[in-house]
Amino acid sequence: MHRYIFKSLEDARNADMIICNTVQELESSTISALQEKKPFYALGPVFPNGFTNNTTPTKSNLWMESDTTEWLNAKPKGSVMYISFGSLAKSSRQDILEMAHGLLLSRVSFIWVVRPDITWSLESNLLPERFEHDVKDRGLVVSWCNQIDVISHRAIGGFLTHCGWNSVLESSWCKVPMLCFPIFTDQFTNRKLVVREWKVGFDLSSGRILKRQEIAQKLDCFITEANQLRINLDKTRKKLEDALSENGSSGRNYKQLICDINSKIQQKKQE
């Protein structure tokens, strides 16, 4: 993964221009710094078809999805924590065990996505014995689900996330506060934006090592203490909406990109 990222950064240095799934108003200082080095166009947020107009989004993966709708429909508004570490990031087996025991100690209702390949371990039984039985009245464990369907449901009150960029943008659009547990690469930078700059999330752990008691405490407090985060999420969502509007920054950047591409093509023809 690190070799892949390094190669991508090397390739970016040789690019004529860079397109990014972000929003000018959300990362203005960083984007300005990048634009001093190369033509850089913030064209986000880029979402699956149908996401922003409440129609069914296009299926974007080949994994079998669990339908969580009926389970969520039976839960009160804003009472459920959604837990997912995305489709790529891998946690240690110890982190998964601590998370499971933290959920057992807590009182919160949850949906937890536990992919078969969520750890580097080859063991198939990652969760404590009788875990699903012990949480059956308030917890649902699935191997995969439609994340957009879940976080846009009225019952969801928070998202325990690895801070992958797609998850951050989707959660911000749905105005779901985030509890952050970054695992690798850009996720630590994304967590900084979520927690310190936009103030739409909290850190899950005070350190890098997960501890079950701290997890339980954070989960139990999160749903009730996230009201300020929701106020800030209103502002963040507004910036995303404005960027996508007819005269928004992403639309203007897109038009500028087309003009610059045409100019570049003409320049190359003349060389």
C-alpha positions in Angstrom: 0.0 0.0 0.0 2.8 2.4 0.9 4.6 1.6 -2.4 1.4 2.2 -4.3 0.8 5.6 -2.6 4.4 6.7 -3.2 4.1 5.8 -6.9 0.8 7.8 -7.1 2.5 10.8 -5.6 5.4 10.5 -8.1 2.9 10.2 -11.0 1.1 13.3 -9.7 4.3 15.4 -10.0 4.3 14.6 -13.7 0.7 15.4 -14.3 -0.4 18.5 -16.3 -3.4 19.0 -13.9 -5.0 17.3 -10.9 -8.6 16.6 -10.2 -9.8 15.9 -6.7 -13.0 14.7 -5.0 -13.1 17.5 -2.5 -14.8 20.9 -2.0 -13.0 24.2 -2.3 -14.6 25.7 0.9 -13.8 22.6 3.0 -10.1 22.6 2.4 -9.4 26.1 1.1 -5.9 26.6 2.5 -4.6 23.1 1.4 -6.1 23.6 -2.1 -4.5 27.1 -2.4 -1.1 25.6 -1.5 -1.5 22.8 -4.1 -2.6 25.3 -6.7 0.7 27.1 -6.3 2.4 23.9 -7.5 0.1 22.6 -10.2 -3.4 23.3 -11.7 -5.7 21.7 -9.1 -9.5 21.4 -9.5 -11.8 20.5 -6.6 -14.9 18.9 -8.2 -16.5 17.2 -5.3 -18.4 15.9 -3.6 -18.7 13.0 -6.0 -21.4 10.5 -4.9 -23.0 7.4 -6.5 -25.9 8.0 -8.9 -29.1 8.9 -7.0 -27.4 9.6 -3.6 -28.2 13.3 -3.5 -31.8 13.1 -4.8 -33.1 10.3 -2.6 -33.4 7.7 -5.3 -31.8 4.3 -5.1 -28.0 4.6 -5.7 -26.3 2.3 -8.2 -24.7 -0.7 -6.6 -21.0 0.0 -6.5 -19.5 -3.4 -5.4 -19.8 -7.1 -6.0 -20.1 -8.2 -2.4 -23.4 -9.7 -1.1 -25.2 -7.1 0.9 -27.4 -7.7 4.0 -30.7 -5.8 4.1 -30.8 -3.9 7.4 -33.9 -1.9 6.7 -36.4 -3.9 8.7 -34.1 -4.1 11.7 -33.5 -0.3 11.5 -37.2 0.5 11.1 -37.8 -1.0 14.6 -35.3 1.3 16.3 -36.0 4.9 17.6 -34.7 7.9 15.7 -31.0 8.6 16.2 -30.5 5.6 18.5 -28.2 3.3 16.4 -24.4 3.5 15.9 -23.2 2.3 12.5 -19.7 0.7 12.6 -17.7 0.1 9.5 -14.0 0.3 8.5 -14.7 0.3 4.8 -13.8 -2.2 2.1 -10.0 -2.1 2.3 -8.5 -1.2 5.7 -7.5 -4.1 7.9 -7.5 -4.0 11.7 -5.6 -6.2 14.1 -7.4 -9.1 15.6 -6.9 -7.6 19.0 -8.6 -4.4 17.9 -11.6 -6.3 16.7 -11.8 -8.2 20.0 -11.5 -5.0 22.0 -14.3 -3.5 19.9 -16.5 -6.5 20.5 -16.0 -6.4 24.2 -16.5 -2.7 24.2 -19.9 -3.2 22.5 -20.7 -5.9 25.0 -20.0 -3.5 27.9 -21.9 -0.6 26.3 -25.7 -0.1 26.1 -25.8 1.3 22.6 -27.7 -0.3 19.7 -25.4 -0.9 16.7 -24.9 -2.3 13.2 -21.4 -3.6 12.8 -19.9 -4.5 9.4 -17.3 -7.3 10.0 -15.9 -8.2 6.6 -14.4 -11.7 6.3 -11.0 -10.1 5.5 -11.2 -7.3 8.1 -8.0 -8.5 9.8 -4.7 -10.0 8.5 -5.6 -13.1 10.6 -6.6 -16.3 8.8 -8.9 -17.2 11.7 -12.6 -17.3 10.8 -14.0 -16.8 14.3 -13.0 -13.3 15.1 -15.7 -12.4 17.6 -16.0 -13.6 21.2 -18.0 -16.8 21.8 -21.8 -16.1 21.9 -21.2 -12.5 21.0 -24.1 -12.2 18.5 -26.4 -14.1 21.0 -25.5 -11.7 23.8 -26.2 -8.6 21.7 -29.1 -9.9 19.7 -31.7 -7.5 21.1 -29.6 -4.4 20.3 -26.9 -5.4 17.8 -26.7 -6.6 14.3 -23.5 -8.0 12.8 -23.3 -8.2 8.9 -20.5 -9.0 6.5 -21.4 -6.1 4.2 -24.3 -3.7 3.6 -25.3 -0.7 1.5 -23.7 2.0 3.6 -25.6 4.8 2.0 -28.9 3.1 2.8 -27.8 2.7 6.4 -26.4 6.1 7.2 -29.3 7.9 5.6 -31.8 6.0 7.8 -33.5 8.0 10.5 -32.5 5.5 13.2 -28.8 6.1 12.7 -27.3 8.5 15.4 -23.6 8.1 14.7 -21.0 6.5 12.5 -17.9 4.8 14.0 -15.6 5.1 11.0 -12.1 4.5 9.8 -12.3 8.0 8.2 -12.0 6.8 4.6 -12.7 9.9 2.5 -15.9 8.5 0.8 -17.3 7.6 4.3 -16.5 11.1 5.6 -18.2 12.8 2.6 -21.2 10.5 2.8 -21.6 10.9 6.5 -21.3 14.7 6.2 -24.0 14.8 3.5 -26.4 12.7 5.7 -25.5 14.8 8.7 -24.4 11.8 10.8 -21.8 12.6 13.5 -18.6 10.6 13.4 -16.6 8.6 16.0 -13.2 8.3 14.4 -10.8 5.4 14.4 -8.3 5.9 11.5 -6.2 2.9 10.5 -3.8 4.0 7.8 -2.8 6.4 5.0 -5.0 9.5 4.5 -7.4 8.5 7.2 -5.4 10.3 9.9 -5.5 13.5 8.0 -9.2 13.0 7.3 -9.7 12.5 11.1 -8.0 15.8 11.7 -10.4 17.6 9.4 -13.5 15.9 11.0 -12.5 16.4 14.6 -10.4 19.5 14.8 -11.4 21.7 11.8 -15.0 20.9 10.9 -15.8 19.7 14.5 -18.3 17.1 13.2 -16.8 14.1 15.1 -14.9 12.9 18.1 -11.9 10.6 18.6 -12.8 7.0 19.6 -9.6 6.4 21.5 -7.2 8.7 23.4 -4.3 6.6 22.2 -3.5 4.2 19.3 -4.3 1.1 21.3 -8.0 0.3 21.7 -9.3 -0.4 25.2 -12.7 -2.0 25.7 -13.7 0.2 28.7 -12.9 3.4 26.8 -14.8 2.1 23.8 -17.9 1.4 25.9 -17.7 4.8 27.6 -17.3 6.7 24.3 -20.2 4.7 22.7 -22.6 5.3 25.6 -21.9 9.0 25.7 -21.7 9.7 21.9 -25.4 9.5 21.0 -26.4 12.0 23.7 -23.3 14.3 23.4 -23.4 14.7 19.7 -25.8 17.6 19.5 -23.1 20.3 18.9 -21.7 18.1 16.2 -25.1 18.0 14.5 -25.1 21.9 14.4 -21.7 21.9 12.8 -22.8 19.2 10.4 -25.6 21.5 9.2 -22.8 24.0 8.1 -20.7 21.3 6.5 -23.7 19.9 4.6 -24.5 23.4 3.4 -21.0 23.8 2.0 -21.4 20.5 0.1 -24.8 21.6 -1.3 -23.5 25.0 -2.3 -20.5 23.4 -4.1 -22.9 21.3 -6.2 -25.3 24.2 -7.0 -25.5 25.7 -10.5 -23.0 28.4 -9.6 -21.2 26.6 -6.9 -17.4 26.2 -6.6 -17.3 22.7 -8.0 -19.3 23.7 -11.1 -17.1 26.7 -11.7 -14.0 24.6 -11.3 -15.4 22.0 -13.7 -15.9 24.7 -16.4 -12.4 26.0 -15.8 -11.0 22.5 -16.1 -12.6 22.1 -19.5 -11.2 25.4 -20.7 -7.8 24.5 -19.4 -7.9 21.1 -21.0 -8.8 22.6 -24.4 -6.0 25.1 -24.0 -3.6 22.4 -23.2 -4.7 20.4 -26.2 -4.1 23.4 -28.5 -0.7 24.0 -26.9 0.3 20.3 -27.5 -0.8 20.5 -31.1 1.5 23.5 -31.7 4.5 21.8 -30.1 
